[in-house]
Amino acid sequence: MGVFVFLPLVLPLTAWPVARLAEHHLHPRTATWLLTGLSVVLAVCSTLSLALLVVVGTAQLPGNPLPDAWSDPEVRAAVPYDELAGRAAIPALLAVLASCGRTAWHHHRVRRRAARALAGLPGSSVVLLPDDRNAYAYALPGRRDRVVATTGLVRALTGPERRALFAHERAHLTGRHHRFLLAVQLAARANPFLCPLRTAVAYTTERWADEEAADRIGSRRTVARAVGRAALLSGGAPPGLRPGLLPGFAAAGPVPRRVAALMGPPVARAWPSPLSGAGLAAWGAAAGTTASALASANSAVTLFLILKAATPL
């Protein structure tokens, strides 16, 4: 395996340039798919590398259930700094699994609590909460997708702005944006180097919904006004709804950048030229992701063959 087992742990750094450039130069839908795909692949590869190091590390522990032959010098020689890296990988992998499990459970709990809170209300696709003091809205996916908004926000918007609000939230539900958000959150928990991609996807999903709303109601300026007004009125997310868990109107991403993007022309859906900054960054991220996948596969196959040879029949 050599140093290849360590490469997937640091290769997520190659995706940093594309995270910022994708926000500005790619269509939000393309950027969301690209960044989410990169995050998931890189996170899986880095977790696999940790697991491979743990195999070597746990074999050195007294009383370990793994075969004693797995700690032979020939096996340990396959991993540089095997004693230090193997032992350090054990708590690191446990921390990754615990963090991902906690994030997934919290996401499930928030959705369940929100659905339970709305259980006694009419089964319409739009739910208005009688709350004039707080102004917020969010998309609640589930067996029955719903758009939830407070009367404090809806009454503060004009008729066209309200249509923009509901079109924005329905775009979140149609695009299943909560899945993208959960995927990049889990990826960032698995490897902290992927946090910039998580932040970027939180922004691009909002921009994606902005563009869909603008196409639906036929006015980019109206959507921009609705986003700006909602941001000024918003007092934050409702209790227990941390930003990023569920798509919320004007809740994620820098609002001035979203408004500025809506005031300009629509972003082209075409893939950027390989000679442009965004194109070069995308190719660089793709190369880093490919190298990470190949390094993980090479390390896994090599360790499997070594362990198989070292294990007595």
C-alpha positions as CSV (number, residue, x, y, z in Angstrom):
1,M,0.0,0.0,0.0
2,G,2.7,2.5,0.9
3,V,1.7,6.1,1.1
4,F,-1.3,5.4,-1.1
5,V,-3.4,4.6,1.9
6,F,-2.9,8.1,3.2
7,L,-3.8,9.9,0.0
8,P,-7.6,9.7,0.3
9,L,-7.3,11.5,3.6
10,V,-5.9,14.6,2.1
11,L,-7.0,14.6,-1.6
12,P,-10.3,16.3,-0.6
13,L,-8.2,19.5,-0.6
14,T,-8.2,19.3,-4.5
15,A,-11.9,20.0,-4.5
16,W,-11.6,23.3,-2.7
17,P,-11.1,25.5,-5.8
18,V,-14.2,24.1,-7.5
19,A,-16.4,24.7,-4.5
20,R,-16.1,28.5,-4.8
21,L,-16.0,28.7,-8.6
22,A,-19.0,26.4,-9.0
23,E,-21.1,28.9,-7.0
24,H,-20.4,31.6,-9.5
25,H,-19.8,30.0,-12.9
26,L,-22.0,26.8,-13.0
27,H,-25.7,26.5,-13.1
28,P,-26.9,25.8,-9.5
29,R,-28.3,22.4,-10.4
30,T,-25.1,21.4,-12.1
31,A,-23.0,22.7,-9.2
32,T,-25.2,20.9,-6.6
33,W,-24.9,17.5,-8.4
34,L,-21.1,18.0,-9.0
35,L,-20.2,19.1,-5.5
36,T,-22.4,16.4,-3.8
37,G,-20.9,13.7,-6.0
38,L,-17.4,14.8,-5.3
39,S,-18.1,15.0,-1.5
40,V,-19.6,11.5,-1.3
41,V,-16.9,9.8,-3.3
42,L,-14.1,11.5,-1.4
43,A,-15.7,10.8,2.0
44,V,-16.2,7.1,1.2
45,C,-12.6,6.8,0.0
46,S,-11.2,8.5,3.1
47,T,-13.3,6.4,5.4
48,L,-12.1,3.3,3.6
49,S,-8.5,4.3,4.1
50,L,-9.1,4.8,7.8
51,A,-10.7,1.4,8.0
52,L,-7.6,-0.2,6.3
53,L,-5.3,1.5,8.8
54,V,-7.5,0.3,11.6
55,V,-7.1,-3.3,10.5
56,V,-3.4,-3.0,10.9
57,G,-3.7,-1.0,14.1
58,T,-6.1,-3.3,15.9
59,A,-4.0,-6.4,15.1
60,Q,-1.3,-5.0,17.3
61,L,-3.6,-4.7,20.4
62,P,-3.4,-7.4,23.1
63,G,-6.4,-9.6,23.2
64,N,-7.6,-8.5,19.7
65,P,-9.9,-11.0,18.0
66,L,-8.2,-10.5,14.6
67,P,-5.7,-13.2,13.6
68,D,-2.2,-12.8,15.1
69,A,-0.7,-13.2,11.7
70,W,-2.2,-9.9,10.7
71,S,0.3,-8.1,12.9
72,D,3.4,-9.9,11.4
73,P,6.2,-7.6,10.3
74,E,5.5,-8.4,6.7
75,V,1.9,-7.1,7.1
76,R,2.9,-4.0,9.1
77,A,5.6,-3.2,6.6
78,A,2.8,-2.5,4.1
79,V,1.8,0.6,6.0
80,P,4.3,3.4,6.6
81,Y,4.5,4.4,10.3
82,D,2.3,1.4,11.0
83,E,2.4,1.6,14.8
84,L,1.6,5.3,15.0
85,A,-0.9,5.4,12.0
86,G,-2.7,2.2,12.9
87,R,-3.3,3.2,16.5
88,A,-4.3,6.8,15.6
89,A,-6.8,5.5,13.1
90,I,-8.8,3.6,15.7
91,P,-10.2,6.6,17.6
92,A,-10.4,8.6,14.3
93,L,-12.6,6.0,12.7
94,L,-14.8,5.7,15.8
95,A,-15.2,9.5,15.8
96,V,-16.2,9.5,12.2
97,L,-18.8,6.8,12.7
98,A,-20.2,8.4,15.8
99,S,-20.4,11.8,14.1
100,C,-22.1,10.5,11.0
101,G,-24.5,8.5,13.1
102,R,-25.4,11.5,15.2
103,T,-25.9,13.7,12.2
104,A,-28.2,11.1,10.5
105,W,-30.2,10.6,13.7
106,H,-30.5,14.4,14.3
107,H,-31.7,14.9,10.7
108,H,-34.3,12.1,11.1
109,R,-35.4,13.4,14.5
110,V,-35.9,17.0,13.2
111,R,-38.1,15.7,10.3
112,R,-40.1,13.5,12.6
113,R,-40.6,16.2,15.2
114,A,-41.7,18.7,12.5
115,A,-44.1,16.1,11.0
116,R,-45.5,15.3,14.4
117,A,-46.1,19.0,15.1
118,L,-48.1,19.4,11.9
119,A,-50.0,16.1,12.3
120,G,-53.2,17.8,13.6
121,L,-53.3,20.4,10.9
122,P,-55.1,20.1,7.6
123,G,-53.4,17.8,5.1
124,S,-52.9,20.5,2.5
125,S,-49.5,20.9,0.7
126,V,-49.1,24.4,2.3
127,V,-49.3,24.9,6.1
128,L,-49.6,28.3,7.6
129,L,-48.6,28.6,11.2
130,P,-50.4,31.3,13.2
131,D,-47.3,33.1,14.3
132,D,-47.0,36.8,13.6
133,R,-43.9,37.4,15.7
134,N,-41.6,35.0,13.7
135,A,-41.1,35.1,10.0
136,Y,-39.7,31.9,8.4
137,A,-40.6,29.2,5.9
138,Y,-39.2,25.8,5.0
139,A,-39.8,22.7,2.9
140,L,-40.7,19.6,4.9
141,P,-40.2,16.4,2.8
142,G,-41.9,13.2,3.7
143,R,-44.7,10.9,2.7
144,R,-46.7,14.1,2.1
145,D,-44.4,16.9,1.1
146,R,-45.4,20.2,2.7
147,V,-44.4,23.9,2.6
148,V,-44.5,25.4,6.0
149,A,-44.6,29.2,6.6
150,T,-45.6,31.5,9.3
151,T,-48.3,34.1,9.0
152,G,-45.8,36.7,10.0
153,L,-43.8,36.1,6.8
154,V,-46.7,35.6,4.5
155,R,-48.5,38.8,5.5
156,A,-45.4,40.8,5.1
157,L,-45.0,39.8,1.4
158,T,-47.0,41.1,-1.5
159,G,-49.0,38.7,-3.7
160,P,-46.3,38.1,-6.3
161,E,-43.7,37.7,-3.5
162,R,-45.8,35.1,-1.8
163,R,-46.0,33.2,-5.1
164,A,-42.2,33.4,-5.3
165,L,-41.9,32.1,-1.8
166,F,-44.1,29.0,-2.4
167,A,-42.5,28.4,-5.8
168,H,-39.1,28.4,-4.1
169,E,-40.1,25.9,-1.4
170,R,-41.8,23.6,-3.9
171,A,-38.6,23.6,-6.0
172,H,-36.8,22.4,-2.9
173,L,-39.3,19.5,-2.6
174,T,-39.3,18.7,-6.2
175,G,-35.5,18.6,-6.4
176,R,-35.2,16.6,-3.2
177,H,-32.6,19.1,-2.0
178,H,-32.7,17.8,1.6
179,R,-31.0,14.6,0.3
180,F,-28.1,16.7,-1.2
181,L,-27.8,18.6,2.1
182,L,-27.7,15.4,4.2
183,A,-25.2,13.8,1.9
184,V,-22.7,16.7,2.1
185,Q,-23.2,16.9,5.9
186,L,-22.3,13.3,6.3
187,A,-19.4,13.7,4.0
188,A,-18.1,16.7,6.0
189,R,-18.4,14.6,9.2
190,A,-16.4,11.8,7.6
191,N,-13.6,14.2,6.5
192,P,-13.4,17.8,7.7
193,F,-11.6,18.8,4.6
194,L,-15.0,18.6,2.8
195,C,-16.6,21.4,4.9
196,P,-16.2,24.0,2.1
197,L,-18.1,21.7,-0.2
198,R,-20.9,21.4,2.4
199,T,-21.1,25.2,2.6
200,A,-21.1,25.5,-1.2
201,V,-24.0,23.0,-1.6
202,A,-26.1,24.8,1.1
203,Y,-25.8,27.9,-1.2
204,T,-26.2,26.2,-4.5
205,T,-29.4,24.4,-3.4
206,E,-30.9,27.8,-2.5
207,R,-29.8,29.3,-5.8
208,W,-31.3,26.3,-7.6
209,A,-34.6,26.9,-5.9
210,D,-34.3,30.6,-6.7
211,E,-33.8,29.9,-10.4
212,E,-36.7,27.4,-10.5
213,A,-39.0,29.9,-8.8
214,A,-38.0,32.7,-11.2
215,D,-38.8,30.4,-14.2
216,R,-42.1,29.4,-12.7
217,I,-43.4,32.9,-11.9
218,G,-41.6,34.6,-14.8
219,S,-39.9,37.4,-12.9
220,R,-36.4,37.2,-11.5
221,R,-36.8,40.6,-9.9
222,T,-39.8,39.5,-7.9
223,V,-37.9,36.5,-6.5
224,A,-35.0,38.8,-5.6
225,R,-37.4,41.1,-3.7
226,A,-39.0,38.2,-1.9
227,V,-35.6,36.8,-0.8
228,G,-34.4,40.2,0.4
229,R,-37.6,41.0,2.3
230,A,-37.7,37.6,3.9
231,A,-34.1,37.9,5.0
232,L,-34.9,41.3,6.6
233,L,-37.9,39.9,8.4
234,S,-36.5,36.5,9.4
235,G,-35.7,36.0,13.1
236,G,-33.8,32.8,12.4
237,A,-34.9,29.2,12.0
238,P,-37.6,27.7,14.1
239,P,-36.6,26.0,17.3
240,G,-34.8,22.7,16.6
241,L,-34.4,23.4,12.9
242,R,-30.7,24.0,12.5
243,P,-29.8,25.7,9.1
244,G,-28.9,23.1,6.6
245,L,-31.0,20.3,7.9
246,L,-34.1,21.2,5.9
247,P,-34.2,23.8,3.0
248,G,-35.5,27.1,4.3
249,F,-36.4,30.3,2.5
250,A,-33.6,32.8,2.9
251,A,-32.0,30.7,5.6
252,A,-28.9,29.4,3.9
253,G,-26.2,31.1,1.8
254,P,-25.3,34.8,1.7
255,V,-28.5,36.5,0.8
256,P,-26.9,39.5,-1.0
257,R,-25.1,37.2,-3.4
258,R,-28.4,35.4,-4.1
259,V,-30.2,38.7,-4.8
260,A,-27.3,39.9,-7.0
261,A,-27.5,36.7,-9.0
262,L,-31.2,37.0,-9.5
263,M,-30.9,40.6,-10.6
264,G,-28.5,39.5,-13.4
265,P,-29.1,37.2,-16.4
266,P,-29.8,33.5,-15.9
267,V,-26.7,31.3,-15.6
268,A,-26.0,29.2,-18.7
269,R,-26.6,25.5,-18.2
270,A,-23.7,24.5,-20.5
271,W,-20.6,23.0,-19.0
272,P,-17.8,25.5,-18.7
273,S,-14.9,25.5,-21.1
274,P,-11.9,23.4,-19.9
275,L,-9.7,26.5,-20.3
276,S,-11.9,28.6,-18.0
277,G,-11.2,28.9,-14.3
278,A,-14.3,26.9,-13.4
279,G,-13.5,24.2,-16.0
280,L,-9.9,23.8,-14.7
281,A,-11.1,23.6,-11.2
282,A,-13.7,21.0,-12.1
283,W,-11.1,18.9,-13.9
284,G,-8.7,19.3,-11.0
285,A,-11.4,18.1,-8.6
286,A,-12.3,15.2,-10.9
287,A,-8.6,14.2,-11.1
288,G,-8.3,14.4,-7.3
289,T,-11.4,12.3,-6.8
290,T,-10.2,9.7,-9.3
291,A,-6.8,9.5,-7.7
292,S,-8.5,9.1,-4.3
293,A,-10.7,6.2,-5.6
294,L,-7.7,4.5,-7.3
295,A,-5.6,4.9,-4.2
296,S,-8.3,3.4,-2.0
297,A,-8.9,0.5,-4.3
298,N,-5.2,-0.1,-4.6
299,S,-4.7,-0.1,-0.9
300,A,-7.7,-2.3,-0.2
301,V,-6.7,-4.9,-2.8
302,T,-3.1,-4.9,-1.7
303,L,-3.9,-5.3,2.0
304,F,-6.4,-8.1,1.2
305,L,-3.7,-10.0,-0.7
306,I,-1.2,-9.5,2.0
307,L,-3.5,-10.6,4.8
308,K,-4.6,-13.6,2.7
309,A,-1.0,-14.6,2.2
310,A,-0.2,-14.1,5.9
311,T,-3.2,-16.0,7.3
312,P,-2.4,-19.6,7.9
313,L,-4.7,-22.2,6.3
